[in-house]
């Protein structure tokens, strides 16, 4: 997906009436795909390349540390 297309999709999801995230589910083992459900009923699937922030342990690219889920 091109960045412009992703921007359009995300803007559409987040500009709906209840953009709050209600659930995040790791879809497969060994990869970094997540299903994200929103209170509006919207659902997106994303692939995560990197996770960063306070308390995030060191990890390889395209892997999601269990500690952040």
Backbone torsions as a table, in degrees:
resi	resn	phi	psi	omega
1	UNK	NA	137.9	177.6
2	UNK	-80.6	152.9	-177.3
3	UNK	-55.3	-42.5	-179.1
4	UNK	-62.4	-40.6	177.8
5	UNK	-65.3	-41.8	178.2
6	UNK	-62.4	-43.7	177.9
7	UNK	-57.3	-43.0	-179.2
8	UNK	-64.5	-43.8	179.7
9	UNK	-64.3	-48.0	-179.1
10	UNK	-63.6	-40.8	178.0
11	UNK	-62.0	-40.0	178.0
12	UNK	-62.8	-41.7	179.8
13	UNK	-69.6	-46.4	-173.6
14	UNK	-78.5	-16.0	-179.2
15	UNK	-93.2	0.5	176.8
16	UNK	-72.3	170.7	-179.1
17	UNK	-62.9	-7.1	-174.8
18	UNK	-161.6	75.0	-178.6
19	UNK	-80.7	8.2	-177.4
20	UNK	-64.0	139.1	176.8
21	UNK	-76.8	127.7	-179.8
22	UNK	-105.0	-25.3	-179.5
23	UNK	-159.6	143.3	173.6
24	UNK	-129.6	125.5	-177.3
25	UNK	-126.5	128.9	174.3
26	UNK	-74.3	121.1	-171.9
27	UNK	-79.1	-41.4	-174.6
28	UNK	-139.9	154.2	177.7
29	UNK	-87.2	143.8	178.8
30	UNK	87.6	-9.8	177.2
31	UNK	-126.3	-173.2	-176.9
32	UNK	-128.0	39.7	177.8
33	UNK	-88.4	133.7	179.1
34	UNK	-123.8	142.1	170.3
35	UNK	-101.5	126.8	-178.7
36	UNK	-117.4	121.5	178.3
37	UNK	-104.5	141.4	-178.8
38	UNK	-114.4	155.5	-179.9
39	UNK	-60.9	-23.7	179.4
40	UNK	-73.4	-11.7	-175.3
41	UNK	101.0	-10.1	178.6
42	UNK	-70.3	151.3	178.7
43	UNK	-141.4	134.1	176.7
44	UNK	-129.2	153.4	173.6
45	UNK	-118.1	128.7	-178.1
46	UNK	-129.7	156.6	172.9
47	UNK	-112.6	128.5	-175.6
48	UNK	-97.8	128.2	177.8
49	UNK	-90.9	-38.3	-173.2
50	UNK	-149.7	143.9	175.2
51	UNK	-121.5	131.7	-179.7
52	UNK	-140.5	162.0	177.3
53	UNK	136.4	174.2	-179.4
54	UNK	-59.9	133.0	175.8
55	UNK	81.6	0.4	179.0
56	UNK	-84.2	120.0	-179.2
57	UNK	-70.4	160.5	176.4
58	UNK	-60.2	141.7	-178.7
59	UNK	-156.9	160.8	179.1
60	UNK	-75.5	157.4	175.5
61	UNK	-58.7	146.7	178.6
62	UNK	63.2	23.7	171.7
63	UNK	-127.6	143.4	-177.9
64	UNK	-109.1	117.3	179.1
65	UNK	-61.0	136.0	179.5
66	UNK	-58.3	-28.7	-177.8
67	UNK	-62.5	-22.3	-178.2
68	UNK	-95.1	-8.3	178.5
69	UNK	-88.6	NA	NA
